Amino acid sequence: MKSRVVILGAGVTGLSAAYRLSQFPEMEVHVVEKESEVGGLCRSFQEGAFTLDYGPHKFYSNVPGVTEHLCEIMGDEFLVREKVQKIFMDGKYFSFPLSLFEMLTRFSPLKSVQILVSFGWQAIKNIIKPKSIATYSDFVVAKFGNKLYQSIFQPMAKKMFGNPEKLDRRLAEIRISSPGLVAVLKNVLFSKKVDRNVSAPEFHYPKAGFGRIPAKLREKAEANGVKFHLGATVKRIEHSHGKVQGVRVENSDGTSELLPCDQLVYTIPMQLIGELIPELPAEVRQASRFVRYRHTIVYYFLLKSPEVLPGMWVFYPGPEFRFGRLSEMTKFSPALAPTGHTALMADFTCLEEDPEWGMNDEQLGDRLMQQLKPLNLFSEDQVVKRFSKRFKNFYPVYDVGYESRVKRLRDLETQFNNLYFVGRVGDFNYNNSDQCFDMGYSVANHIHEKQQVGTEWSQLRSERFEKYRIVD
């Protein structure tokens, strides 16, 4: 008799888990997805003759085996692209991550001196009287000094994640891969090699858009017998005798269905668990309400113009810009826009109460156009179309103290012993698509080998998942 696995969510994590499980003949796999398409924010869509992604994506990994697995799956659809990214400060474009040479030669002499003095003073303080590092700001200041923190890291963190003085240091550990100015200086003086744990010199990208990755995973999973329930909303997780027994879903036609399962892979937002199992203890449901995410807006400008950016994507830390980043689709693959056209994306995060979330596309577009004008990238008469895509609950908010709340929810894994939290929103793990792919493969292999959560699952999380780092 086959073992039945139900997977909630068809993002990259859920899809890679489904595909890997489908390679084991003794597994029956069902994937439940509320959208009519798979891929989450990693999918692509058509807008006239343009192919567009939901924000800029690249596939690069230093997790062992991940790139090899995905190259085998994607075949000749994968392009290898040389990465070019910039940061805009003081009216100039700089390489990103910042090079020590540019900091010393292209900043104003006063600013260069301030950065070095600030770093030197911080290095002395770290030795004489080291400070306890609890927050995002503590972590960055200790590594780079206060001047560089205030110039770059603080405004970027505010745009993306919230107040860095109230964010846990864990986010900085994951998101800032640079080892600090001392290591940068040593690398400049003694090594000519690129540190691939800090910066990816090239990456893979599908020639027809990033959405080909989830599409290909679905194709291969379905060919192996995986059943996809698209447009289906999870209503309840049924359990008894200390085990998850099944998932009740509402299908796109309004009918209700119970999907029994031996194992449940949970990749949808972690905070929903309190609603899906309402009989959980009050303290667990309370913890789920305080596991928070930020929303994402991607605003598109389709242009009748040659390429406009000096890099594939450019970061804008300055407070005069609401967006934190601009990116250009045709730099990822020239096949994504008609000849003589390009597509520019401005992306940023926000909360429900922020004014941008409540603006319509025309209002938001007008505001962004005003902010873009000083950059002289394009003129209004070159705009073919402009519009936004908006996504709720995408960026985990790592407030100080978040770990205790997340742990309370993760403890449900051992309570039920056949429930697995995985993925960016499912495990509250700020990661990239390559790491989502790895989590999916890992949970599939674990289920096949162990058939229960057990102690090995928590070891896998601490020894593998919690060591993920974002590589720019």
N, C-alpha and C positions, 0 to 999 in steps of 0.2 A: 504493500500500500504506500502511495506517495505521501511525502510530508508536504503540507500546504503552507506557503508563506504569503502573507499579505503585506504589501508595501504601500504606505501612505505618502503620496507625493511623487510626481514624475519629473523632478529636476534631475540634475546630473547625478546626484547621490542615489536617488531612487532608481534611475535608469541603469546605472552601472551595477547596482546590486541585483537588479532584475536580470540583466544580461549575464552576469557571472553565475547566478543561481540557475539560469536556464541551461547552462552547460553541464549540469548534474541531472541525469535522467530521473533520479528518484525524487526530484523536487517539482511541485506544482506551484506556479507563481502567479499572483494577481496584483496588479498595480492600480491604485485608486487615485485619480487626479481630478480636481474640481474644474480645471480649465478644459477647453475642447482640444488643446494641443499640449504636447509634452515639451519639457525643456526649461520651464520657469523663466528667469531672466537671462538664461543662456540661449534662448531660441532667437530666431531671426524672423522678420516679416517683410512683406512686399508693400511698397507705397509707390504705385505707378511702375515706372521702370527701375526704381531703386530697390536694392536689398539692404535692409537696415537691421542692426543689432539693437538690443535693449541696453545701450551703453557700451563702452569699449571693453573688449575681451581679448585676452591672449592666452595661448596654452604653452606654459613653460613649467617644468617641475624639476626639483632636486630630490623628490621622494623616489626611492629606488623602484624601478620597474614600471612606473606610471607612464612615462613618455613612450617606452617601448610597446606597452599594451595598446595605447591609443593610436600610435602610428600603424600598428598592425590592423586595427579596426578601421581606420580612416583611409588607408592605402594611399593612392595617388591624389586624393582630394586635398591632402595637406600641403600647404606652402610653407617654406621656411623664410621668415621675414627678419631682416636686421632691425633691431629695435632702435627707435629714435624718440626720446621723450625729453621735454624741456620744462623749465619753471620760469615764470615771468615775474620779475621783481625790479623795482626802481626803473621801470620803463625799458628793461632789457630782458632778452631771453638767455637763460643759462642752461647748461646740461643738467640733467637730473638722473641719479643722485648728484649733488653738487660735487665738483672736483675742488681740491684744495687750491690748485693753480688758478681756477676762475675766481674763487673767493678772494685770493690775494691780488689778482691783477685786474678784475673787472668791476668789483665793488669799488666805491669811492675809498680813497686812502683812509679817511676817518672811520668808515664802517669796517674796513678790514682790520684796522687796529683795535677797534672796539670788540670785534668778534674774538680776536686772538687774546686780548687782555681778559675778556670775560671767561674764555675757556681756561686760560692759565690760572686765574683766580679760583675757578671752580675746581680745577685739578688739585690745587693746594688744599682747599677746603675738604675735598674728598679724602685726603690723606690725614690731615690734622684732626678734623672733626666730622667724620662721615655722618650724613643724615639718613635716617630711616626712609626708604623709598616705598611709598604707598600708592602714589598717584601717577597718572600719565605725565604730568608736569614735573614731578620729582625725578622720574626716570630720564626724561629728555635733558633737563637742566644738568643732571649729574654727568651725562655723556658729552654734551655739546656746549654747556655754558648758557647763561641766561639770555645773552644778546641774540644768538642764533635761534634759541627757543622762541623769543618774542618776535623775531623777524619772519620765521617760516612755520615752525611746528605748532605754535599756539593758534595762529589764525586758521591754518589748515585743519587742525583738530576741531576747532569750534564749528567750522563749516560741515565737517563730515560726521562728527561723533557727539558734539556737545562740549560743555565746559571741561577743559583738560584738568583743571584743579579738582574736579569731582569724579574723574574717570579713574578706574583701577589701572595700576601699572601693567597689568597683564596685557591690555590692549596695545600699549607701547612696545612691549616685548615682542608681540606678534607682528605688529604693523611696521616697526622701524628696524629694518634688517641691518642698517649700517652699524658697525661696532663702535663708532665714535671717532673724534678727531685724532686721537693718538694713533689708532690703527690706520686711519686714512693717511696720516703723515708717514708712518712706517711703510705703507704700501707704495706711496709715491717715491720714497727714497730707495727702497730695497727690492721692489717687485714690479714687474711689468705685466703680470697676469691679472685678468679680471676675476674678482672673487664672485663666483656664480651663486654663492649663498647670499649675496648682497644685491647684485644686479644681473639681469638676464640680457646678454648681448644679442641674442636672437630668440625667436619663439616660433611656434607652429600656429598656423591659422588656415581654416578651410577656405578654398578659393571662392566658394559660393556663400560665404557667411558663417559666423560662428554657430548658428543654429543647426548646421549640418552635423555637429557632434551629437546632440541629443537625438536628432532624427535618425542618424545611423545606428545609435544604440537601440532605439526602439525597433528599427527594421530587423536588426539581428536578434533581439529578444523575441519579437513576435514570430520570427522564422523558427525559433526554438520552442514555441508553444506558450509563451507568456501571454496572459489575458489582460488587456488594458480596459479599465472602466473610466472613460473620459467623460467630463461633464458631471461627475458624481461627487456629491458632498458627503463627507464623513459626519454622521450624526451622533454616533455613540460607539464606545469600545466596550464590548460585553466581556465579563470575566466571572469566574467562579472557581472555588477550590484553589485559590492562589495562582491562577493562570489566566492569561487572556484567551478567551474562547472564540472571539470573532469580532467583526466590525460591521455595524449597521450603516448602510449608505443610502442616500436618496439619489436615484439616477436622474439623468437629464430629462426623462419623460415624466418625472414626478413619482415614479414607483419606488417603493422601499425594498431593500434587499439585505439579507444577512450573509456576510462572507465569513464562514468559519475559517479558523487558522490554527496552525500549530506554532507558528512564529509570527511576530508582528514587527516590521521595520518601520520606524516612525521618523519621517523626514519633514513633516509639516511643522508650522510654528509651535515651539515647545509650550508656549503660554496657553494653547488650546486644550492641553491635557486635562485641566481642571473642569472644563465644560464637557469633555468627551467621557470623563469618568466622574460624574457629579457626586458620587458617594465617597470620594476620597476624603480623608480627614481634613478638617478646616484649615490646619496649618499648611497643608500641601496645596490646597486650592488658593490660599492666600499667597503663597510663594509664587504660584503660576501667574497671579494678577500683577505681580511686581517684576516679572521678567519682561523687559521692555525692548522694543525695536524702533528704529527710525524708518520713516518712509523715504522713498526715492522718486525723484522726478528726472526724466530725461527729456530735454527740449531739442527738437530737430529743426535745422534750417537747411532745406534743400535748395541748392544754389546752381544757377547757370554761370559757372565760373571754373577756372582752373583751381588746383588745390591751393588752400589759403593758409594752412598752419605750417610752422617750421619743424614740426614733429608729428608723430602719430597721435600723441596726446600731449597737452600742455597743462601744467598746474598753475592756478592763479590764487595765491594766498592772500592777496590784498583785500582789505575790507570794502573797496569800491566795487568788487565783483560778488554777486550772490552765489554764482556757480564756483565750484572748486576746481573744475577741470573742463577743458574743451578737447574733443577728439574728432578725427576726420576719417570717415569710412573708407574712402578710396585709397588711403595710405596703407590700409590693411590688405585690401585686394582691389585692383583696378576694375574687376568685373562687377563691382557692386553698384555702379552708377553709369548712366548713359555717357557717351563721349561728350566732353566739354562741360560736364557737370560734376559736382561734388556734394557731399553731405556732411554738415557740421553738427556735432552733438554737444550740448551743454548739460552736465549732470550735477546734481546736488541732492543732499538729504535734508529732511525737515521733519517736524512733528505735526500732528494733526492741527494744533492750534496756531501754527505759523501762517502768516498771511498768504505766502506763496501757494500753500496747499489749497486754499479756498479760491484762488484766482482762476478765471477761465483762461483758455489758451491765448486769446487776443490780449488780455491784460498782462499776462505773464510774458508773452512775446514782446510787447511794447517795452516792458521794464528791462528785459534782457537786451533788446536792441540798443537802448540808451547806454547800457553798461559796455556793450561791445563797440560802440562807435569810436572811442579813443584808440582802439587797437587797429583800426583801418584794415580789417580783414576782408570786408566785402561791403557793397552798397545795398541799399534797400531795393533798388530796381533789379538786383541779381537774385532776389529771393523768389523761388518758384512756389514754395509752399513752406509753412511753418506750423508746428503742432507739438504736443507733448504726449508722453506715455508716463503713467503714474503707477507706483507699486507700493502697497502697504506692507509694513513689517518685514523689512529686508536686512537692515543693518543691526546686529545685536548691540545693545547699549550696555557697555561694561562699567556701570556705576560702581563706586567703591562699595563693597559688600555684596556684589551680585553673586559671588561664588557660593555663598551659603544657601542662597535661594535656588540656584541651579542644582547644587548637590542634593537638596531636598527632593527635587523632581527626578534627578538621575537615580536616586535610591529606589524609585519604582521599578527599575530594571531588576534589581535583586529581589524585590518583593514578589514580582510576577515570574521572573526568571525566563520569560520568553518574549520580552519587550525590549527593543533596542532603539535608543535615541541616536540618530546620526545626521550629518549634514550641517550646513551653516545655520539654518533656523531650527532644525529638529534637535540638534545637540547644543545650540547656542554657542557655536564655534565659529569665530570670525576666520573664514578660510577662502581660498580660491577654488576655481573649477577643478584644477588638478588634484587638490586635496579632497574635494568632494568625491571625485572619481575614486580616489584611493580608499576613502571611507566606505563607499559602496562595495568595492571589491572585498575589503577587509571584513565587513559584516557578513557578506555572502560566504566567504571562506570559513568564517567562524561558525555560522549556522550549519554549514555542511559537515564540519568536523566535530562540533560539540553538541549541537541540538539543544543547547540551553545557554543562558547568560554565563553563569559560573564565575569563578574568580579570574579566569583568563581574559574575560571581556574587559574588566576594569584595568587589568594589566596592559591590555592592548591600547586602551585609551590613554593611560598615563605614559606609556613608553613610545607611542607612535602619534596619536592624534594631538596630544597636548604639546608636542614638539614641532608642530607645523609653524612655519614662519612665512610671511608674505614677502616675496622677492619682486622688487620693482623692475 
